């Protein structure tokens, strides 16, 4: 009987002790969660955590202008400029002295950068001078599958300058409308080159005149003929920035802005056909893109033209295309 009373007393004591411990734990937890008014005021004054930055869509390239900042002066050595004048005159004499095959490809792109439409055309190609011999126009005839030329000409010009127009970048006529900046010489592969920045003075309107463009030209340092030109419309980066801000500030209806996002353009011309110490165009590419932001672009269209199978004729008549003599 004594043991039974003792067991019950011990059980009651243990239960009381456990209840006390639980109460202490609960009180400590409540006190830990209690914030004084002073502490709450301090917390209220702390800045909120920053909003996570909005992620840019994947696969969208960063847009940067072609001409970087530089302390170099916008001028070329006078003796180099005279040689470049002479090269342009030589190119003018060759305007009607060649024919070639042209392959034109036009591709449209979706928001993911995948081509949605692709159209390819094949032509016989040459240049014709105007009555005064100062300007030229492109002449195309469609190529049949067997390689023969179909009768009649075809109209299929780019909305921008043709490839051969760029060889007159340093002509006496164009020189007053351009600023040129010499960036030095170096080796590019097996070619010793001069790098020159150019900037046209005409505002970009239709883009058909090379004086509305600016960019970089790589010249063969031995022959002073172009090897590659990369160009974009004059002052394009600032124009896109201004037009994009206008787009952002325009009236929005159901999430659609009244002002469209600005378009931009890029050009690249390769000169890898060599003849008589001159280089001739082998590829022309114009890219069209839309500005997602002032620094981000998405390609929407690319027009590429390749030139091959050059045939040079100094005098005489081409039996298929006609007179190509001066």
C-alpha positions as a Markdown table, in Angstrom:
| # | Residue | x | y | z |
|---|---|---|---|---|
| 1 | Unk | 0.0 | 0.0 | 0.0 |
| 2 | Unk | 2.9 | 2.3 | 0.8 |
| 3 | Unk | 4.4 | 1.6 | -2.6 |
| 4 | Unk | 1.2 | 2.4 | -4.4 |
| 5 | Unk | 0.8 | 5.7 | -2.7 |
| 6 | Unk | 4.4 | 6.5 | -3.4 |
| 7 | Unk | 3.9 | 5.7 | -7.2 |
| 8 | Unk | 0.9 | 7.9 | -7.4 |
| 9 | Unk | 2.7 | 10.8 | -5.7 |
| 10 | Unk | 5.7 | 10.4 | -8.1 |
| 11 | Unk | 3.5 | 10.4 | -11.1 |
| 12 | Unk | 1.7 | 13.6 | -10.0 |
| 13 | Unk | 5.1 | 15.3 | -9.4 |
| 14 | Unk | 6.4 | 14.2 | -12.8 |
| 15 | Unk | 3.2 | 15.5 | -14.5 |
| 16 | Unk | 3.5 | 18.8 | -12.7 |
| 17 | Unk | 7.2 | 19.2 | -13.7 |
| 18 | Unk | 6.4 | 18.5 | -17.3 |
| 19 | Unk | 3.6 | 21.0 | -17.4 |
| 20 | Unk | 6.0 | 23.6 | -15.9 |
| 21 | Unk | 8.6 | 22.9 | -18.5 |
| 22 | Unk | 6.0 | 23.2 | -21.3 |
| 23 | Unk | 4.8 | 26.5 | -19.9 |
| 24 | Unk | 8.3 | 27.9 | -19.8 |
| 25 | Unk | 9.0 | 26.8 | -23.4 |
| 26 | Unk | 5.7 | 28.4 | -24.6 |
| 27 | Unk | 6.4 | 31.7 | -22.7 |
| 28 | Unk | 9.9 | 31.8 | -24.2 |
| 29 | Unk | 8.5 | 31.4 | -27.7 |
| 30 | Unk | 5.9 | 34.1 | -27.2 |
| 31 | Unk | 8.5 | 36.5 | -25.8 |
| 32 | Unk | 10.8 | 35.7 | -28.8 |
| 33 | Unk | 8.0 | 36.7 | -31.2 |
| 34 | Unk | 7.1 | 39.8 | -29.3 |
| 35 | Unk | 8.6 | 43.0 | -30.9 |
| 36 | Unk | 8.7 | 46.2 | -28.9 |
| 37 | Unk | 7.4 | 49.4 | -30.4 |
| 38 | Unk | 10.9 | 50.8 | -30.7 |
| 39 | Unk | 12.1 | 47.8 | -32.6 |
| 40 | Unk | 9.0 | 47.9 | -34.9 |
| 41 | Unk | 9.8 | 51.5 | -35.7 |
| 42 | Unk | 13.3 | 50.6 | -36.7 |
| 43 | Unk | 12.0 | 47.7 | -38.9 |
| 44 | Unk | 9.5 | 50.0 | -40.6 |
| 45 | Unk | 12.3 | 52.4 | -41.6 |
| 46 | Unk | 14.4 | 49.8 | -43.3 |
| 47 | Unk | 14.1 | 49.8 | -47.2 |
| 48 | Unk | 12.1 | 47.0 | -48.7 |
| 49 | Unk | 14.1 | 44.2 | -50.5 |
| 50 | Unk | 14.8 | 45.1 | -54.1 |
| 51 | Unk | 12.5 | 43.8 | -56.8 |
| 52 | Unk | 14.2 | 41.0 | -58.8 |
| 53 | Unk | 15.3 | 42.4 | -62.2 |
| 54 | Unk | 13.2 | 41.4 | -65.2 |
| 55 | Unk | 14.8 | 38.7 | -67.2 |
| 56 | Unk | 15.5 | 39.5 | -70.9 |
| 57 | Unk | 14.0 | 37.0 | -73.4 |
| 58 | Unk | 16.5 | 34.3 | -74.2 |
| 59 | Unk | 18.3 | 34.4 | -77.5 |
| 60 | Unk | 18.0 | 38.2 | -78.0 |
| 61 | Unk | 21.3 | 39.7 | -78.9 |
| 62 | Unk | 22.6 | 42.9 | -77.3 |
| 63 | Unk | 22.5 | 45.9 | -79.7 |
| 64 | Unk | 25.7 | 48.0 | -79.9 |
| 65 | Unk | 26.6 | 50.6 | -82.5 |
| 66 | Unk | 29.3 | 49.6 | -85.0 |
| 67 | Unk | 31.5 | 52.6 | -84.4 |
| 68 | Unk | 33.0 | 52.6 | -80.9 |
| 69 | Unk | 34.2 | 55.6 | -79.0 |
| 70 | Unk | 37.7 | 56.7 | -79.8 |
| 71 | Unk | 40.0 | 59.7 | -79.3 |
| 72 | Unk | 41.4 | 59.3 | -82.8 |
| 73 | Unk | 40.7 | 62.3 | -85.2 |
| 74 | Unk | 38.2 | 62.1 | -88.0 |
| 75 | Unk | 40.7 | 62.4 | -90.8 |
| 76 | Unk | 42.8 | 60.4 | -93.3 |
| 77 | Unk | 46.4 | 61.1 | -94.4 |
| 78 | Unk | 46.2 | 63.2 | -97.6 |
| 79 | Unk | 48.4 | 60.9 | -99.6 |
| 80 | Unk | 46.2 | 57.9 | -98.7 |
| 81 | Unk | 43.0 | 59.8 | -99.7 |
| 82 | Unk | 44.5 | 60.6 | -103.1 |
| 83 | Unk | 45.2 | 56.9 | -103.7 |
| 84 | Unk | 41.7 | 56.0 | -102.6 |
| 85 | Unk | 40.3 | 58.6 | -105.1 |
| 86 | Unk | 42.3 | 56.8 | -107.9 |
| 87 | Unk | 40.9 | 53.4 | -106.8 |
| 88 | Unk | 37.4 | 54.7 | -107.0 |
| 89 | Unk | 38.1 | 56.0 | -110.6 |
| 90 | Unk | 39.3 | 52.5 | -111.6 |
| 91 | Unk | 36.2 | 50.9 | -110.2 |
| 92 | Unk | 34.1 | 53.3 | -112.2 |
| 93 | Unk | 35.9 | 52.2 | -115.4 |
| 94 | Unk | 35.0 | 48.5 | -114.5 |
| 95 | Unk | 31.3 | 49.2 | -114.0 |
| 96 | Unk | 30.3 | 47.7 | -117.4 |
| 97 | Unk | 33.2 | 45.3 | -117.7 |
| 98 | Unk | 31.9 | 42.2 | -115.9 |
| 99 | Unk | 28.9 | 39.9 | -115.6 |
| 100 | Unk | 28.2 | 37.3 | -113.0 |
| 101 | Unk | 25.6 | 35.0 | -111.5 |
| 102 | Unk | 23.6 | 36.3 | -108.5 |
| 103 | Unk | 21.7 | 34.2 | -106.0 |
| 104 | Unk | 19.2 | 36.2 | -103.9 |
| 105 | Unk | 17.7 | 34.8 | -100.7 |
| 106 | Unk | 15.1 | 36.4 | -98.5 |
| 107 | Unk | 14.2 | 34.9 | -95.1 |
| 108 | Unk | 11.7 | 36.0 | -92.5 |
| 109 | Unk | 12.2 | 35.2 | -88.8 |
| 110 | Unk | 9.9 | 34.6 | -85.9 |
| 111 | Unk | 10.4 | 35.8 | -82.4 |
| 112 | Unk | 12.6 | 32.8 | -81.6 |
| 113 | Unk | 15.0 | 33.5 | -84.5 |
| 114 | Unk | 13.8 | 30.7 | -86.7 |
| 115 | Unk | 13.2 | 31.3 | -90.4 |
| 116 | Unk | 9.5 | 31.1 | -91.2 |
| 117 | Unk | 9.7 | 31.9 | -95.0 |
| 118 | Unk | 12.6 | 31.5 | -97.3 |
| 119 | Unk | 12.6 | 32.5 | -101.0 |
| 120 | Unk | 15.6 | 32.0 | -103.4 |
| 121 | Unk | 16.0 | 33.4 | -106.9 |
| 122 | Unk | 18.8 | 33.1 | -109.5 |
| 123 | Unk | 19.8 | 35.7 | -112.0 |
| 124 | Unk | 22.4 | 36.7 | -114.6 |
| 125 | Unk | 23.7 | 40.1 | -113.3 |
| 126 | Unk | 25.5 | 43.1 | -114.7 |
| 127 | Unk | 25.6 | 46.9 | -114.3 |
| 128 | Unk | 24.5 | 49.6 | -116.8 |
| 129 | Unk | 25.6 | 53.2 | -116.8 |
| 130 | Unk | 23.3 | 56.1 | -117.3 |
| 131 | Unk | 23.6 | 58.5 | -120.3 |
| 132 | Unk | 26.2 | 60.6 | -118.5 |
| 133 | Unk | 28.3 | 57.7 | -117.2 |
| 134 | Unk | 28.1 | 58.9 | -113.6 |
| 135 | Unk | 25.4 | 56.6 | -112.2 |
| 136 | Unk | 24.7 | 53.0 | -112.8 |
| 137 | Unk | 21.7 | 50.6 | -112.4 |
| 138 | Unk | 21.5 | 46.9 | -111.9 |
| 139 | Unk | 20.3 | 44.7 | -114.7 |
| 140 | Unk | 19.0 | 41.1 | -114.0 |
| 141 | Unk | 17.8 | 38.3 | -116.1 |
| 142 | Unk | 16.3 | 35.1 | -114.6 |
| 143 | Unk | 18.5 | 32.0 | -114.8 |
| 144 | Unk | 16.8 | 28.8 | -116.0 |
| 145 | Unk | 17.6 | 25.5 | -114.3 |
| 146 | Unk | 19.9 | 24.5 | -117.1 |
| 147 | Unk | 21.9 | 27.7 | -116.5 |
| 148 | Unk | 20.7 | 29.7 | -119.6 |
| 149 | Unk | 19.2 | 33.2 | -119.3 |
| 150 | Unk | 15.6 | 33.8 | -119.9 |
| 151 | Unk | 14.5 | 36.6 | -122.1 |
| 152 | Unk | 13.7 | 40.0 | -120.6 |
| 153 | Unk | 14.9 | 41.8 | -117.5 |
| 154 | Unk | 13.7 | 41.2 | -113.9 |
| 155 | Unk | 13.1 | 43.9 | -111.3 |
| 156 | Unk | 14.4 | 42.7 | -108.0 |
| 157 | Unk | 16.4 | 45.5 | -106.3 |
| 158 | Unk | 17.2 | 45.9 | -102.7 |
| 159 | Unk | 15.6 | 48.8 | -100.9 |
| 160 | Unk | 19.2 | 49.7 | -99.9 |
| 161 | Unk | 22.4 | 50.4 | -101.8 |
| 162 | Unk | 23.6 | 47.6 | -104.2 |
| 163 | Unk | 26.8 | 45.9 | -103.4 |
| 164 | Unk | 28.9 | 47.7 | -106.1 |
| 165 | Unk | 27.8 | 51.1 | -104.8 |
| 166 | Unk | 30.1 | 50.6 | -101.8 |
| 167 | Unk | 33.3 | 50.6 | -103.8 |
| 168 | Unk | 32.7 | 54.3 | -104.4 |
| 169 | Unk | 32.9 | 55.1 | -100.7 |
| 170 | Unk | 36.1 | 57.1 | -101.2 |
| 171 | Unk | 35.2 | 58.7 | -104.5 |
| 172 | Unk | 35.8 | 62.4 | -105.1 |
| 173 | Unk | 32.1 | 62.9 | -105.3 |
| 174 | Unk | 31.3 | 61.1 | -102.0 |
| 175 | Unk | 34.3 | 62.3 | -99.9 |
| 176 | Unk | 32.8 | 65.7 | -98.9 |
| 177 | Unk | 29.8 | 63.9 | -97.4 |
| 178 | Unk | 31.8 | 61.5 | -95.2 |
| 179 | Unk | 33.9 | 61.7 | -92.2 |
| 180 | Unk | 36.8 | 59.1 | -92.1 |
| 181 | Unk | 38.8 | 57.9 | -89.1 |
| 182 | Unk | 41.9 | 55.8 | -89.5 |
| 183 | Unk | 42.2 | 53.1 | -86.9 |
| 184 | Unk | 45.5 | 51.5 | -87.9 |
| 185 | Unk | 46.6 | 48.4 | -89.7 |
| 186 | Unk | 46.8 | 44.8 | -88.7 |
| 187 | Unk | 46.7 | 41.3 | -90.1 |
| 188 | Unk | 43.3 | 39.7 | -90.6 |
| 189 | Unk | 44.0 | 36.0 | -91.4 |
| 190 | Unk | 46.4 | 36.2 | -94.4 |
| 191 | Unk | 45.4 | 39.8 | -95.3 |
| 192 | Unk | 47.3 | 42.9 | -94.2 |
| 193 | Unk | 44.5 | 45.4 | -93.8 |
| 194 | Unk | 43.8 | 49.0 | -92.9 |
| 195 | Unk | 40.7 | 49.6 | -90.7 |
| 196 | Unk | 38.8 | 52.8 | -91.3 |
| 197 | Unk | 35.6 | 54.1 | -89.7 |
| 198 | Unk | 33.3 | 56.1 | -91.9 |
| 199 | Unk | 30.2 | 58.2 | -91.1 |
| 200 | Unk | 27.9 | 59.7 | -93.7 |
| 201 | Unk | 26.4 | 63.1 | -93.2 |
| 202 | Unk | 23.0 | 62.6 | -94.7 |
| 203 | Unk | 20.1 | 61.7 | -92.4 |
| 204 | Unk | 18.7 | 58.3 | -92.8 |
| 205 | Unk | 15.5 | 58.5 | -94.9 |
| 206 | Unk | 15.1 | 55.7 | -97.5 |
| 207 | Unk | 18.5 | 54.2 | -97.0 |
| 208 | Unk | 19.2 | 53.9 | -100.7 |
| 209 | Unk | 22.3 | 56.3 | -100.6 |
| 210 | Unk | 25.5 | 55.1 | -99.0 |
| 211 | Unk | 25.9 | 58.7 | -97.6 |
| 212 | Unk | 23.1 | 57.8 | -95.2 |
| 213 | Unk | 25.2 | 55.1 | -93.6 |
| 214 | Unk | 28.1 | 54.7 | -91.2 |
| 215 | Unk | 30.4 | 51.8 | -90.2 |
| 216 | Unk | 33.7 | 50.1 | -90.6 |
| 217 | Unk | 35.6 | 49.2 | -93.8 |
| 218 | Unk | 38.6 | 46.8 | -94.0 |
| 219 | Unk | 40.9 | 47.7 | -96.9 |
| 220 | Unk | 43.6 | 45.5 | -98.4 |
| 221 | Unk | 46.7 | 47.4 | -97.3 |
| 222 | Unk | 48.5 | 46.5 | -100.6 |
| 223 | Unk | 45.9 | 47.2 | -103.2 |
| 224 | Unk | 43.7 | 49.7 | -101.1 |
| 225 | Unk | 40.6 | 47.8 | -102.2 |
| 226 | Unk | 37.7 | 46.8 | -99.9 |
| 227 | Unk | 37.7 | 43.3 | -98.3 |
| 228 | Unk | 34.7 | 43.8 | -95.9 |
| 229 | Unk | 32.3 | 46.5 | -95.0 |
| 230 | Unk | 29.9 | 46.5 | -92.0 |
| 231 | Unk | 27.4 | 49.4 | -92.0 |
| 232 | Unk | 24.3 | 50.7 | -90.3 |
| 233 | Unk | 22.1 | 53.8 | -90.8 |
| 234 | Unk | 23.6 | 57.1 | -89.7 |
| 235 | Unk | 23.1 | 57.7 | -86.0 |
| 236 | Unk | 21.0 | 54.5 | -85.7 |
| 237 | Unk | 21.6 | 53.8 | -82.0 |
| 238 | Unk | 20.4 | 57.3 | -80.9 |
| 239 | Unk | 17.4 | 57.1 | -83.3 |
| 240 | Unk | 16.3 | 53.7 | -81.9 |
| 241 | Unk | 16.6 | 55.0 | -78.4 |
| 242 | Unk | 14.4 | 58.0 | -79.1 |
| 243 | Unk | 11.8 | 56.0 | -81.0 |
| 244 | Unk | 11.7 | 53.3 | -78.4 |
| 245 | Unk | 11.0 | 55.9 | -75.7 |
| 246 | Unk | 8.2 | 57.3 | -77.8 |
| 247 | Unk | 6.8 | 53.8 | -78.1 |
| 248 | Unk | 6.9 | 53.3 | -74.4 |
| 249 | Unk | 5.1 | 56.7 | -73.8 |
| 250 | Unk | 2.5 | 56.1 | -76.4 |
| 251 | Unk | -1.2 | 55.3 | -75.6 |
| 252 | Unk | -1.8 | 51.7 | -74.6 |
| 253 | Unk | -5.0 | 49.9 | -75.3 |
| 254 | Unk | -5.4 | 46.3 | -74.0 |
| 255 | Unk | -1.6 | 46.1 | -73.6 |
| 256 | Unk | -1.0 | 47.2 | -77.2 |
| 257 | Unk | 1.0 | 50.4 | -77.8 |
| 258 | Unk | -0.2 | 52.9 | -80.4 |
| 259 | Unk | 3.3 | 53.6 | -81.6 |
| 260 | Unk | 5.2 | 50.7 | -83.2 |
| 261 | Unk | 8.6 | 49.5 | -81.9 |
| 262 | Unk | 11.4 | 51.0 | -84.0 |
| 263 | Unk | 13.1 | 49.0 | -86.7 |
| 264 | Unk | 16.8 | 48.9 | -87.4 |
| 265 | Unk | 19.1 | 47.7 | -90.2 |
| 266 | Unk | 22.6 | 46.3 | -90.6 |
| 267 | Unk | 24.6 | 45.7 | -93.7 |
| 268 | Unk | 27.6 | 43.5 | -94.4 |
| 269 | Unk | 29.4 | 43.2 | -97.8 |
| 270 | Unk | 32.3 | 40.8 | -98.6 |
| 271 | Unk | 34.7 | 41.5 | -101.5 |
| 272 | Unk | 36.6 | 38.2 | -102.2 |
| 273 | Unk | 36.7 | 38.1 | -106.0 |
| 274 | Unk | 40.1 | 39.5 | -107.2 |
| 275 | Unk | 40.9 | 40.8 | -110.6 |
| 276 | Unk | 43.5 | 43.3 | -111.9 |
| 277 | Unk | 44.4 | 44.4 | -108.4 |
| 278 | Unk | 40.8 | 45.0 | -107.6 |
| 279 | Unk | 38.3 | 43.2 | -105.4 |
| 280 | Unk | 34.7 | 42.6 | -106.3 |
| 281 | Unk | 31.6 | 41.9 | -104.2 |
| 282 | Unk | 30.9 | 38.2 | -103.4 |
| 283 | Unk | 28.2 | 38.6 | -100.7 |
| 284 | Unk | 25.8 | 41.3 | -99.7 |
| 285 | Unk | 23.6 | 41.0 | -96.6 |
| 286 | Unk | 21.0 | 43.3 | -95.2 |
| 287 | Unk | 19.4 | 42.5 | -91.8 |
| 288 | Unk | 16.2 | 44.0 | -90.5 |
| 289 | Unk | 15.5 | 43.9 | -86.7 |
| 290 | Unk | 13.0 | 45.3 | -84.3 |
| 291 | Unk | 14.0 | 46.9 | -81.0 |
| 292 | Unk | 12.8 | 45.0 | -77.9 |
| 293 | Unk | 14.4 | 47.7 | -75.8 |
| 294 | Unk | 17.0 | 50.5 | -76.5 |
| 295 | Unk | 19.7 | 47.8 | -76.1 |
| 296 | Unk | 18.0 | 44.6 | -77.3 |
| 297 | Unk | 17.0 | 43.5 | -80.8 |
| 298 | Unk | 15.3 | 40.6 | -82.5 |
| 299 | Unk | 15.9 | 39.8 | -86.1 |
| 300 | Unk | 12.8 | 39.9 | -88.4 |
| 301 | Unk | 14.2 | 39.6 | -91.9 |
| 302 | Unk | 17.5 | 38.9 | -93.7 |
| 303 | Unk | 18.2 | 39.5 | -97.4 |
| 304 | Unk | 21.4 | 37.9 | -98.8 |
| 305 | Unk | 22.8 | 38.1 | -102.3 |
| 306 | Unk | 25.9 | 36.1 | -103.4 |
| 307 | Unk | 27.9 | 36.8 | -106.6 |
| 308 | Unk | 29.9 | 34.2 | -108.4 |
| 309 | Unk | 31.1 | 33.0 | -111.8 |
| 310 | Unk | 32.5 | 36.4 | -112.7 |
| 311 | Unk | 33.1 | 37.0 | -116.4 |
| 312 | Unk | 35.2 | 40.1 | -117.3 |
| 313 | Unk | 35.0 | 41.7 | -120.7 |
| 314 | Unk | 37.0 | 44.7 | -121.6 |
| 315 | Unk | 35.7 | 45.3 | -125.1 |
| 316 | Unk | 33.1 | 43.7 | -127.3 |
| 317 | Unk | 29.6 | 42.3 | -126.9 |
| 318 | Unk | 28.3 | 39.6 | -124.6 |
| 319 | Unk | 26.1 | 37.4 | -126.9 |
| 320 | Unk | 23.5 | 36.7 | -124.1 |
| 321 | Unk | 23.3 | 40.0 | -122.2 |
| 322 | Unk | 24.4 | 42.6 | -124.8 |
| 323 | Unk | 26.9 | 45.4 | -125.0 |
| 324 | Unk | 29.2 | 45.7 | -122.0 |
| 325 | Unk | 31.9 | 47.9 | -123.5 |
| 326 | Unk | 32.4 | 51.5 | -122.5 |
